[in-house]
């Protein structure tokens, strides 16, 4: 889900009023803007509070002036100086509104504390701008009371001394002391850390977690290397505080909430129409079509000044970054475990150890390591509630970065988590299994899991887990383990492995079905597992489920991928053909919008033609709707898909040439340019 307000904190994208705007409209807009600003007096100011309150009182006085002149003649016949002054105030007050919004943002308390001096400078600049605007403002036509009021406001703006509050400085010193201790790889002083948290009002796990999410987003979007060090250090500190200071998790305990919608997206919608690769930096042209920046720039550099899809002329310099699509792609790839490069010059690798260098990296790493050591102890020696929280914290940490996973594995949490997936506590089991799923993405984890007897334990959870979520995570873990050739063989030799996964495909949730399907597909990368899957009855199960009209696109694609893998040998192809797969495959290729699904369908049809002989080819030749998808793959598919589509067209063409003269059926037309390409 993209952010409705993409403005980064402490940025002030103000726009000057149009010169043609009417004075009455300008004054009304100013009144609305001032009213919005004054409403911030009801919100809590976490830093620079005194300066902010003084500014609010100043704006309230200007608001009185604006109400008065709207009722008088100044708006009817304004002077040029009046319009100039009001326009300047409008521009300045936009910046002030953004600044006050940042000062009251509950998720950015720690970051704003470190930016106290910058905030003071911004207030100072706003005061100067207000003073300049009031200098220009003509006061001759105003009442004596208004003249006195505006004179007072001008004097306040001119002489106001903006400084960082002593209280802010003191707490900032405590924060720096804590960060210095982390740089020395020492545990932070509990008193200093508590004073910082208390001063900022961070009194619960959820408030601390919001700070971490804010800092993570800032790291993802910042372009200033000078800011990265302190951002990472602060995030490490807040993670340490979340793990060690707060004993109760007071929020929704599902870390992946908000990503559920991603399951229903189609990856083909994220591919650049030029490169056919997933877009890393999507940009939109004036025609409304979106391309990857590098691809469209190459298109323009080659002399094309049109939109590739519409042919309309476009301005090559008028491309707009599509932040909404970029954020959705990012979430999709994170959810699906897809690696994607970031935009050129962007922050492509978020791991602390690889992104930050110098002392700031030491502070961030030390904070994470100490938090992990704390959690590792709680996993073993904590009481039930402490173990529950520890497994949840490990689940969160293991989800976010490779560095975190490395720390957790080095601390020995894998064996502790394997013990905890066996307990009869559904929350602990689910969190421990989810943590193992996240950790299994890290190469060193797989060996530790297998050597500690994890395969049988994970299969047990997949079969008999207390909640479907735990079974889902177990299937996902088996998928990552099956990415290693050696473990595909080991898992396949466990008699119940494939039947357990098949049972999840039949009776699991959508996400559980997905995890089980890709786990089966991973196991089939080892040829010896093919006959085991066939013996377990996987082919009729998948064919029956493909006949259902309500399956999501991902499920259809994964099912076809399994069938096309099994079709690589004759036994698999014949088993697929004997289950009535021919008509099912034709139905899918004629209705699906997914390129991947169409490619798998072509693979299946080729296998059935080669193993089923003329009877199969005759059915395909009689199906006129098949040619459209085949020609589409010849045009838009990858090289592998184009070759398969061309081979199938050639088979159908040769059959049609051979038998058309001996039948009354009208021959199917095959354009020669498609047949002879390959």
Beta strands, then each sheet from edge to edge (+ up, - down):
strand 1: 282-284
strand 2: 290-292
strand 3: 320-321
sheet 1: 2+ 1- 3+
end
